[in-house]
């Protein structure tokens, strides 16, 4: 196993290096930066939903929280190293608390969905209502609907006058995405990751074997939030402004659509779904014939109806059926069966 | 004294409007175990149906109480045939598919009506209570909501149709062996649920400036009211709407409307944590 793991890492790094080098030749780095950020966000939900079986309707909450944390901390400190670290830690701790509340209460799928959705809404409503001058954290005004503009963007650690922007920001985001991807790969190969998949498949069995399902789900949830927070901080740097729109329901919906389209139970699927649909959205933004929201909705409905496994697992199974050698049963298939059972819990 | 009456009416109105915006979702979820996340958009379409009809010169009450429910009911029928029908028994998938539908309808409404606010004036003048002026239309909403709950109770509990519907929801195989087609009953139930959503949207339309994304304001409230209500349809709806409506209004009066909404949502999270099966799983057991 150790040999294949090493080989996988080398192949991933090589493919990523070629992509990072080649893609700017076709698409502008400004667009590519945000696609890499979206991919990271997609991966964060892909991890907890596809491998942990936790359907979170509010992944945007952690994304927005990361972005806001970065903006507020950057204004207060005037540089970017500490804010970046805080932008990962704050959503992570928030998710750990929220997750502990939900998982220790043994809430079912639907209730989990409702609570995460509601929490996103609470944040959206609260942040939107903070237009008044009394809402400040340190020297940063929260700014309500208008958001927070003009915070210091990313700089080289220890050199507040050396900003990372433009092409450099693209390479930074791409490398960050690669590192997160490798981290997720390593995580899933570790015993913790394997047990998480076991919990997804059969929670009762895993807890009877003796694993503390509640604690493990909480930790997984927090890790997903940390990745989303990192993506949020990078997004704040890319956009140079944070607005309550980051917490909106449509943002959450988009993340879910990426995962469904790309394919659950794979690492590459949500990444591809996020980058692909992000690029599609960018192209559609340049014309006014078709409404973007309508098309996204249609894509989600059609995928749920006709290709619920997503593009990547379907492509893998087609490839295996035609030329590839048969291997162990796909993980995506197992997840699919699990989802199909459609528990109602009351 | 006058202030007490006004606050009382406001609380009553908050409870009634919560029940009103949740009733369509409650019928579809309570009876069919399908969560319709496009519920808010059904309400939005009910609102647009009303506004378009009124602009065409139709009486506002006819537009609200007849045209909007029928139009939205028919849209619901199409949705059920094309999408929901294939997903019965797959709760998470229906949630995702209807979320997709909700985005689709928002986009469609944006294309047709544009991303601007439209509205009609309230057809009922204000009422003076002592030194205070309250919105007469709020009283109308309270009356409609009470009548709707009574009607729902009578139809489900006292008619043969309601009996068949409830029976099918509990044991579709048994109903079908007795000669009723579950497929058609599901279809009819979804039609009724959509029509109720349309009605709610239409009745609330004069109070809000309508935009294609208006539905988002309703869905979360409706969703938590229904889920927190629990298995009994009407008792659950009334009890959870009362809890949330009272909390919302108390905080609105004490602090601000935004804090009121946030308090409502936090109360919902706490309530779901304490009673994950909903209020009626513990209290009012076995009622309808």
Interface residues (C-beta under 8 A of the other chain):
Chain A: X55 X101 X102 X105 X106 X107 X108 X109 X110 X111 X113 X114 X115 X117 X118 X119 X121 X122 X125 X126 X128 X129 X249 X250 X253 X256 X257 X260 X291 X292 X293 X294 X295 X296 X297 X298 X299 X300 X301 X304 X305 X308 X339 X340 X342 X343 X344 X345 X346
Chain B: X33 X35 X83 X86 X87 X89 X90 X91 X92 X93 X95 X96 X97 X99 X100 X101 X102 X103 X104 X105 X106 X107 X108 X110 X111 X216 X219 X220 X223 X224 X227 X230 X231 X256 X258 X261 X262 X265 X266 X268 X269 X272 X273 X276 X277 X278 X281
